[in-house]
């Protein structure tokens, strides 16, 4: 009984560590696109019920994905000076605690999907399995960035399904835009670990093709992102605020690539974290304004 009484206190004490290990603040990358999918599917504001449970589902799914990623790559994290300060290598959390977080997140994700509709619940186990397995892709294929991209592409499609209970082609196109966006900046991020990854058998586009070619891959993928976002607006006949946001987001993508070069990756963190956070928020606000203007 005393152990049961201590459990809530121990959880409360370690909550900041759990939030840190999954980089909760980086939910800003995918969650806005889940909301964009909801807004476009509803043609306006979703219901409070849809908003609540879609938010819970997306946060839980991302927690599951990040927990898996940290658990799977904990040995590489410990060996890499850039990541040796993370929670598992430092012993701030134990692998069993991260595994428990993953199991709880899975349960919350499935429960939230069940509150939405039948299709959301039917697809939830598939999505959960995918976001777990993508963490292993880097050990087998240099296409790992595309695998990660589609893991995040689930967000807008999930938001759309949460509202309509169906999958439609604009949702697929929006998922493609997000997959290219996330996959592209994951290529940029992998450039900083290319030497370490070669030594430890981790696959990536930078490892296989070098940094110069990788930056070209990322640029091409972000061009696809911009074109796909434009196509979504034209397909759905969205009003002018959407295109203003699209233009600004496209300009931010250009700026992101101007921050890095094959010979200077010193501003990579600014490109990865700051600029991509702005892009997600800009597109969300533009979409919200577009559906409200009509």
C-alpha positions as CSV (number, residue, x, y, z in Angstrom):
1,X,0.0,0.0,0.0
2,X,2.8,2.4,0.8
3,X,4.4,1.6,-2.6
4,X,1.1,2.4,-4.3
5,X,0.9,5.7,-2.3
6,X,4.4,6.6,-3.4
7,X,3.8,6.0,-7.1
8,X,1.8,9.2,-7.8
9,X,4.5,11.3,-6.0
10,X,7.3,9.6,-7.9
11,X,5.5,10.2,-11.2
12,X,5.0,13.9,-10.3
13,X,8.6,14.2,-9.5
14,X,9.7,12.7,-12.7
15,X,7.1,14.4,-15.0
16,X,9.6,17.1,-16.1
17,X,12.0,14.3,-17.1
18,X,9.3,12.4,-19.1
19,X,8.4,15.6,-20.9
20,X,12.0,16.3,-21.6
21,X,12.8,12.8,-22.9
22,X,10.1,13.1,-25.5
23,X,10.9,16.7,-26.3
24,X,7.3,17.7,-25.6
25,X,7.8,21.2,-26.9
26,X,8.5,19.8,-30.3
27,X,4.9,18.7,-30.6
28,X,4.6,22.1,-32.4
29,X,6.0,20.5,-35.5
30,X,3.2,17.9,-36.1
31,X,0.2,19.1,-34.0
32,X,-0.5,22.2,-36.0
33,X,-0.9,20.1,-39.1
34,X,-3.3,17.8,-37.3
35,X,-5.4,20.9,-36.7
36,X,-5.0,22.0,-40.3
37,X,-6.4,18.6,-41.4
38,X,-9.4,19.1,-39.0
39,X,-10.1,22.7,-40.2
40,X,-10.0,21.7,-43.9
41,X,-12.1,18.6,-43.3
42,X,-14.7,20.5,-41.3
43,X,-14.6,23.5,-43.7
44,X,-14.5,25.6,-40.6
45,X,-14.1,25.0,-36.9
46,X,-14.3,21.3,-35.7
47,X,-16.5,20.5,-32.7
48,X,-15.0,20.8,-29.2
49,X,-15.2,17.0,-28.9
50,X,-13.2,16.5,-32.1
51,X,-10.6,19.1,-31.1
52,X,-10.1,17.6,-27.7
53,X,-9.7,13.9,-28.6
54,X,-7.7,14.6,-31.7
55,X,-5.3,16.6,-29.6
56,X,-5.0,13.9,-27.0
57,X,-4.5,11.3,-29.7
58,X,-1.8,13.2,-31.5
59,X,0.1,14.1,-28.3
60,X,0.0,10.4,-27.2
61,X,1.1,9.1,-30.6
62,X,4.1,11.5,-30.6
63,X,5.0,10.6,-27.1
64,X,5.0,6.9,-28.1
65,X,7.1,7.7,-31.1
66,X,9.7,9.7,-29.3
67,X,9.8,7.3,-26.3
68,X,10.5,4.5,-28.7
69,X,13.2,6.5,-30.5
70,X,15.0,7.3,-27.3
71,X,14.8,3.7,-26.0
72,X,15.9,2.1,-29.3
73,X,18.9,4.4,-29.9
74,X,20.0,4.9,-26.3
75,X,23.4,3.2,-26.9
76,X,24.2,5.4,-29.9
77,X,23.1,8.4,-27.8
78,X,25.5,7.4,-25.1
79,X,28.4,7.1,-27.5
80,X,27.7,10.4,-29.4
81,X,29.0,13.5,-27.7
82,X,26.1,15.5,-29.1
83,X,23.5,13.3,-27.5
84,X,25.3,11.9,-24.4
85,X,23.5,14.4,-22.2
86,X,20.1,12.9,-22.9
87,X,18.0,11.4,-20.1
88,X,18.7,7.7,-20.7
89,X,22.5,7.9,-21.2
90,X,22.7,10.1,-18.1
91,X,20.6,7.7,-16.0
92,X,18.0,10.3,-15.2
93,X,15.4,7.8,-16.4
94,X,15.6,4.0,-16.6
95,X,14.7,2.1,-19.8
96,X,11.8,0.4,-17.9
97,X,10.4,3.9,-17.1
98,X,10.5,4.9,-20.7
99,X,8.9,1.6,-21.7
100,X,6.1,2.3,-19.2
101,X,5.6,5.7,-20.7
102,X,5.3,4.1,-24.2
103,X,2.7,1.6,-22.9
104,X,0.6,4.3,-21.2
105,X,0.8,6.5,-24.4
106,X,-0.4,3.6,-26.5
107,X,-3.4,3.1,-24.3
108,X,-4.2,6.8,-24.3
109,X,-3.8,7.0,-28.1
110,X,-6.2,4.0,-28.6
111,X,-8.7,5.4,-26.2
112,X,-8.7,8.8,-27.8
113,X,-9.2,7.3,-31.2
114,X,-12.2,5.4,-29.9
115,X,-13.8,8.6,-28.9
116,X,-13.6,10.0,-32.5
117,X,-15.1,7.4,-34.9
118,X,-14.9,3.9,-36.1
119,X,-12.2,4.5,-38.8
120,X,-10.0,6.4,-36.4
121,X,-10.1,3.4,-34.0
122,X,-9.6,0.9,-36.8
123,X,-6.5,2.7,-38.1
124,X,-5.0,3.6,-34.7
125,X,-3.2,0.3,-34.1
126,X,-1.6,0.6,-37.6
127,X,-0.5,4.1,-36.8
128,X,0.9,3.1,-33.4
129,X,2.8,0.2,-34.9
130,X,4.2,2.5,-37.6
131,X,5.5,5.1,-35.2
132,X,7.2,2.4,-33.2
133,X,8.8,0.6,-36.1
134,X,10.1,3.8,-37.8
135,X,12.8,4.1,-35.1
136,X,14.4,0.9,-36.5
137,X,14.6,2.1,-40.1
138,X,17.9,3.9,-39.7
139,X,19.6,0.5,-39.0
140,X,18.5,-0.9,-42.3
141,X,18.0,1.7,-45.0
142,X,19.1,5.2,-46.0
143,X,15.4,5.9,-46.9
144,X,14.9,6.3,-43.1
145,X,14.1,10.0,-43.6
146,X,11.1,9.1,-45.8
147,X,9.9,6.6,-43.2
148,X,10.1,9.3,-40.5
149,X,8.3,11.8,-42.8
150,X,5.3,9.6,-43.3
151,X,5.2,9.0,-39.5
152,X,4.5,12.7,-39.2
153,X,2.3,12.7,-42.3
154,X,-0.1,10.7,-40.2
155,X,-0.9,13.9,-38.3
156,X,-3.0,15.8,-40.9
157,X,-4.6,12.6,-42.2
158,X,-5.5,11.7,-38.6
159,X,-7.0,15.2,-38.1
160,X,-9.1,14.8,-41.2
161,X,-10.2,11.3,-40.3
162,X,-11.1,12.5,-36.8
163,X,-13.6,14.9,-38.3
164,X,-15.0,13.0,-41.2
165,X,-14.5,9.4,-40.4
166,X,-13.1,8.9,-44.0
167,X,-9.9,9.4,-46.0
168,X,-10.1,11.8,-49.0
169,X,-7.5,12.8,-51.5
170,X,-6.9,16.3,-50.2
171,X,-5.9,14.7,-46.9
172,X,-3.5,12.4,-48.6
173,X,-1.9,15.4,-50.4
174,X,-1.6,17.3,-47.2
175,X,0.0,14.2,-45.6
176,X,2.5,14.2,-48.5
177,X,3.3,17.8,-47.9
178,X,4.1,17.1,-44.3
179,X,6.1,13.9,-45.1
180,X,8.3,15.8,-47.5
181,X,8.7,18.7,-45.1
182,X,9.7,16.5,-42.1
183,X,11.8,14.1,-44.2
184,X,13.7,17.1,-45.7
185,X,14.6,18.7,-42.4
186,X,15.5,15.3,-41.0
187,X,18.1,15.0,-43.8
188,X,19.5,18.4,-42.7
189,X,19.6,17.2,-39.1
190,X,21.4,14.0,-40.0
191,X,24.2,16.0,-41.7
192,X,25.7,16.9,-38.3
193,X,26.1,13.2,-37.3
194,X,27.4,11.8,-40.6
195,X,30.9,10.8,-39.3
196,X,29.4,9.2,-36.2
197,X,26.7,7.4,-38.2
198,X,29.3,5.9,-40.6
199,X,31.3,4.5,-37.7
200,X,28.3,3.0,-36.0
201,X,26.5,1.6,-39.0
202,X,23.6,4.0,-38.9
203,X,22.0,4.6,-42.4
204,X,21.1,8.0,-43.8
205,X,21.2,9.9,-47.0
206,X,24.2,12.0,-45.7
207,X,26.0,8.8,-45.0
208,X,25.3,7.3,-48.4
209,X,25.7,10.4,-50.6
210,X,27.5,13.0,-48.7
211,X,26.5,16.4,-47.3
212,X,26.3,18.3,-50.5
213,X,24.0,15.8,-52.3
214,X,21.9,15.6,-49.1
215,X,21.3,19.3,-49.0
216,X,20.1,19.0,-52.6
217,X,17.7,16.2,-51.6
218,X,16.3,18.3,-48.8
219,X,15.8,21.3,-51.1
220,X,14.0,19.1,-53.6
221,X,11.7,17.6,-50.9
222,X,10.9,21.1,-49.6
223,X,10.0,22.2,-53.1
224,X,7.5,19.3,-53.1
225,X,6.2,20.5,-49.7
226,X,5.6,24.0,-51.1
227,X,3.9,22.8,-54.3
228,X,1.7,20.3,-52.4
229,X,0.5,22.9,-50.0
230,X,-0.3,25.2,-52.9
231,X,-2.2,22.3,-54.6
232,X,-4.2,21.7,-51.4
233,X,-5.4,25.3,-51.4
234,X,-6.3,25.3,-55.1
235,X,-8.0,21.9,-54.8
236,X,-10.2,23.0,-51.9
237,X,-10.7,26.6,-53.3
238,X,-9.4,28.2,-50.1
239,X,-9.5,32.0,-49.7
240,X,-6.6,34.4,-49.9
241,X,-5.3,34.2,-46.3
242,X,-4.2,30.6,-47.1
243,X,-2.0,31.7,-50.0
244,X,-0.5,34.5,-48.0
245,X,0.5,31.9,-45.3
246,X,1.7,29.6,-48.1
247,X,4.0,32.3,-49.5
248,X,5.4,33.1,-46.1
249,X,6.0,29.4,-45.3
250,X,7.7,28.9,-48.6
251,X,9.9,31.9,-47.9
252,X,10.8,30.4,-44.5
253,X,11.8,27.2,-46.3
254,X,14.1,29.1,-48.5
255,X,15.6,30.9,-45.5
256,X,16.1,27.5,-43.8
257,X,18.3,26.3,-46.6
258,X,20.2,29.6,-46.7
259,X,21.3,28.9,-43.1
260,X,23.3,25.8,-44.0
261,X,25.9,24.8,-46.5
262,X,28.2,21.8,-47.1
263,X,30.9,23.8,-45.4
264,X,29.0,25.4,-42.6
265,X,26.5,23.6,-40.4
266,X,26.9,25.9,-37.4
267,X,23.4,27.3,-37.8
268,X,21.7,23.9,-38.3
269,X,19.8,24.0,-34.9
270,X,18.3,27.4,-35.8
271,X,17.2,25.9,-39.1
272,X,15.8,22.8,-37.6
273,X,14.0,24.0,-34.5
274,X,13.2,27.7,-34.9
275,X,12.3,28.0,-38.6
276,X,10.3,24.8,-38.8
277,X,8.3,25.8,-35.7
278,X,7.4,29.0,-37.4
279,X,6.4,27.2,-40.6
280,X,3.9,25.0,-38.8
281,X,2.3,27.9,-36.9
282,X,2.2,30.1,-40.0
283,X,0.4,27.5,-42.1
284,X,-2.0,26.8,-39.3
285,X,-2.9,30.5,-38.7
286,X,-3.3,31.0,-42.5
287,X,-5.6,28.0,-42.8
288,X,-7.7,29.1,-39.8
289,X,-8.1,32.6,-41.3
290,X,-9.0,31.1,-44.7
291,X,-11.8,28.8,-43.4
292,X,-13.2,31.7,-41.3
293,X,-13.2,34.2,-44.1
294,X,-14.7,31.6,-46.4
